Amino acid sequence: MKASELRGKSAEELNKELESLLRAHFALRMQVATQQSNKTADLGKLKRDIARVKTVMREKV
């Protein structure tokens, strides 16, 4: 996901996007912790996406 795509969204859409990313991050963390998944690289990608969304939200204030 690119920051330019996020800048075109409204604040409500950004909140929904952030919520879904946080849920996905939690689910993946639990899968890695219980050794159901070995996609540890995806954790970093999700964290960067979460940071991007938060940054764009902060810019809109």
Backbone as a printed PyTorch tensor [residue, N CA C, xyz], in Angstrom:
tensor([[[  0.8380,  -1.1550,   0.0000],
         [  0.0000,   0.0000,   0.0000],
         [  0.8960,   1.2340,   0.0000]],

        [[  0.5540,   2.1830,  -0.8420],
         [  1.3600,   3.3860,  -0.9680],
         [  0.7030,   4.5410,  -0.2190]],

        [[  1.5280,   5.4700,   0.2320],
         [  1.0180,   6.6300,   0.9620],
         [  0.1300,   7.4820,   0.0640]],

        [[  0.4440,   7.5400,  -1.2160],
         [ -0.3790,   8.3380,  -2.1250],
         [ -1.7990,   7.7870,  -2.2230]],

        [[ -1.9420,   6.4800,  -2.1490],
         [ -3.2730,   5.8750,  -2.1540],
         [ -4.0220,   6.2370,  -0.8750]],

        [[ -3.2960,   6.2580,   0.2350],
         [ -3.9220,   6.5420,   1.5170],
         [ -4.3620,   7.9930,   1.6180]],

        [[ -3.6050,   8.8940,   1.0080],
         [ -3.9370,  10.3190,   1.0940],
         [ -5.2610,  10.6300,   0.4070]],

        [[ -5.6920,   9.7860,  -0.5150],
         [ -6.9550,   9.9890,  -1.2090],
         [ -8.1630,   9.5150,  -0.4210]],

        [[ -7.9340,   8.8620,   0.7070],
         [ -9.0360,   8.3310,   1.5100],
         [ -9.4530,   9.3300,   2.5770]],

        [[-10.7050,   9.1760,   3.0110],
         [-11.2190,  10.0430,   4.0700],
         [-10.7290,   9.5430,   5.4240]],

        [[-10.9620,  10.3430,   6.4560],
         [-10.5260,   9.9810,   7.8040],
         [-11.2210,   8.7060,   8.2770]],

        [[-12.4780,   8.5540,   7.9370],
         [-13.2240,   7.3620,   8.3470],
         [-12.6650,   6.1070,   7.6680]],

        [[-12.3520,   6.2320,   6.3920],
         [-11.7680,   5.0960,   5.6630],
         [-10.3970,   4.7410,   6.2280]],

        [[ -9.6370,   5.7500,   6.6170],
         [ -8.3180,   5.4950,   7.2130],
         [ -8.4540,   4.7740,   8.5530]],

        [[ -9.4610,   5.1660,   9.3460],
         [ -9.6960,   4.4840,  10.6150],
         [-10.0400,   3.0160,  10.3970]],

        [[-10.8790,   2.7360,   9.4030],
         [-11.2440,   1.3510,   9.0970],
         [-10.0240,   0.5640,   8.6210]],

        [[ -9.2050,   1.1960,   7.7830],
         [ -7.9940,   0.5570,   7.2820],
         [ -7.0470,   0.2420,   8.4300]],

        [[ -6.8820,   1.1830,   9.3470],
         [ -6.0110,   0.9810,  10.4980],
         [ -6.5140,  -0.1570,  11.3630]],

        [[ -7.8130,  -0.1990,  11.5910],
         [ -8.3910,  -1.2550,  12.4130],
         [ -8.1590,  -2.6340,  11.7830]],

        [[ -8.3580,  -2.7390,  10.4840],
         [ -8.1700,  -4.0300,   9.8250],
         [ -6.6920,  -4.4510,   9.8460]],

        [[ -5.7910,  -3.4770,   9.6810],
         [ -4.3610,  -3.7970,   9.7370],
         [ -3.9420,  -4.2500,  11.1330]],

        [[ -4.4740,  -3.5960,  12.1610],
         [ -4.1440,  -3.9870,  13.5280],
         [ -4.6590,  -5.3890,  13.8420]],

        [[ -5.8580,  -5.6940,  13.3470],
         [ -6.4010,  -7.0500,  13.5530],
         [ -5.5580,  -8.1070,  12.8320]],

        [[ -5.1500,  -7.7880,  11.6010],
         [ -4.3260,  -8.7210,  10.8380],
         [ -2.9730,  -8.9070,  11.5050]],

        [[ -2.4090,  -7.8340,  12.0380],
         [ -1.1210,  -7.9160,  12.7160],
         [ -1.2220,  -8.7970,  13.9560]],

        [[ -2.2910,  -8.6130,  14.7300],
         [ -2.4840,  -9.4320,  15.9270],
         [ -2.6380, -10.9040,  15.5620]],

        [[ -3.4550, -11.1740,  14.5490],
         [ -3.6890, -12.5540,  14.1390],
         [ -2.3840, -13.2150,  13.6760]],

        [[ -1.5990, -12.4920,  12.9010],
         [ -0.3410, -13.0490,  12.4110],
         [  0.6500, -13.2620,  13.5510]],

        [[  0.6710, -12.3260,  14.5160],
         [  1.5540, -12.5030,  15.6760],
         [  1.2010, -13.7660,  16.4360]],

        [[ -0.0910, -14.0250,  16.6040],
         [ -0.5290, -15.2270,  17.3230],
         [ -0.1620, -16.4930,  16.5440]],

        [[ -0.3030, -16.4410,  15.2150],
         [  0.0590, -17.5950,  14.4000],
         [  1.5480, -17.8890,  14.4910]],

        [[  2.3610, -16.8500,  14.4750],
         [  3.8080, -17.0410,  14.5690],
         [  4.1650, -17.5560,  15.9600]],

        [[  3.5190, -17.0290,  16.9980],
         [  3.8180, -17.4260,  18.3700],
         [  3.4610, -18.8810,  18.6260]],

        [[  2.3910, -19.3540,  17.9960],
         [  1.9750, -20.7450,  18.1870],
         [  2.5380, -21.6580,  17.1040]],

        [[  3.4410, -21.1130,  16.3110],
         [  4.1430, -21.8530,  15.2610],
         [  3.2020, -22.4350,  14.2110]],

        [[  2.0890, -21.7560,  13.9590],
         [  1.1810, -22.1600,  12.8940],
         [  1.5920, -21.5330,  11.5730]],

        [[  2.4300, -20.5020,  11.6650],
         [  2.8800, -19.8120,  10.4680],
         [  4.3420, -19.4300,  10.6500]],

        [[  5.0620, -19.3730,   9.5430],
         [  6.4530, -18.9510,   9.6120],
         [  6.6820, -17.7260,   8.7160]],

        [[  5.6480, -16.9370,   8.5240],
         [  5.7210, -15.7420,   7.6810],
         [  6.1170, -14.5310,   8.5220]],

        [[  7.3040, -14.5860,   9.0870],
         [  7.7320, -13.4970,   9.9580],
         [  7.9960, -12.2170,   9.1740]],

        [[  8.3050, -12.3090,   7.9090],
         [  8.5440, -11.1130,   7.0980],
         [  7.2630, -10.3020,   6.9470]],

        [[  6.1240, -10.9680,   6.9630],
         [  4.8490, -10.2580,   6.8370],
         [  4.5650,  -9.3730,   8.0480]],

        [[  5.1380,  -9.7260,   9.2090],
         [  4.9600,  -8.8940,  10.3940],
         [  5.5540,  -7.5080,  10.1640]],

        [[  6.7250,  -7.4590,   9.5970],
         [  7.3700,  -6.1810,   9.3150],
         [  6.6020,  -5.3650,   8.2970]],

        [[  6.0720,  -6.0390,   7.2850],
         [  5.2910,  -5.3340,   6.2640],
         [  4.0340,  -4.7220,   6.8690]],

        [[  3.3750,  -5.4890,   7.7340],
         [  2.1610,  -4.9760,   8.3770],
         [  2.4810,  -3.7940,   9.2780]],

        [[  3.5930,  -3.8710,  10.0120],
         [  3.9690,  -2.7730,  10.8930],
         [  4.2510,  -1.5000,  10.0970]],

        [[  4.8860,  -1.6410,   8.9500],
         [  5.1610,  -0.4760,   8.0990],
         [  3.8650,   0.1050,   7.5380]],

        [[  2.9250,  -0.7650,   7.1490],
         [  1.6400,  -0.2840,   6.6440],
         [  0.8700,   0.4550,   7.7340]],

        [[  0.9200,  -0.0650,   8.9650],
         [  0.2520,   0.5920,  10.0850],
         [  0.8650,   1.9720,  10.3060]],

        [[  2.1830,   2.0440,  10.2530],
         [  2.8640,   3.3240,  10.4380],
         [  2.5000,   4.3030,   9.3280]],

        [[  2.3810,   3.8130,   8.0950],
         [  1.9970,   4.6760,   6.9780],
         [  0.6150,   5.2690,   7.1950]],

        [[ -0.3260,   4.4250,   7.6120],
         [ -1.6980,   4.8930,   7.8350],
         [ -1.7100,   5.9330,   8.9460]],

        [[ -1.0010,   5.6690,  10.0340],
         [ -0.9640,   6.6250,  11.1430],
         [ -0.3280,   7.9440,  10.7230]],

        [[  0.6950,   7.8800,   9.8790],
         [  1.3480,   9.0950,   9.4040],
         [  0.4030,   9.9350,   8.5630]],

        [[ -0.3270,   9.2860,   7.6680],
         [ -1.2730,  10.0220,   6.8090],
         [ -2.4020,  10.5990,   7.6640]],

        [[ -2.8410,   9.8600,   8.6710],
         [ -3.8840,  10.3700,   9.5610],
         [ -3.3910,  11.6250,  10.2900]],

        [[ -2.1430,  11.6010,  10.7150],
         [ -1.5680,  12.7440,  11.4080],
         [ -1.4130,  13.9500,  10.4770]],

        [[ -1.1290,  13.7030,   9.2150],
         [ -0.9990,  14.7840,   8.2430],
         [ -2.3310,  15.4850,   8.0100]],

        [[ -3.4120,  14.7500,   8.0950],
         [ -4.7340,  15.3140,   7.7990],
         [ -5.2660,  16.1720,   8.9320]],

        [[ -4.6510,  16.1180,  10.0970],
         [ -5.1470,  16.8990,  11.2410],
         [ -4.7790,  18.3400,  11.1220]]])
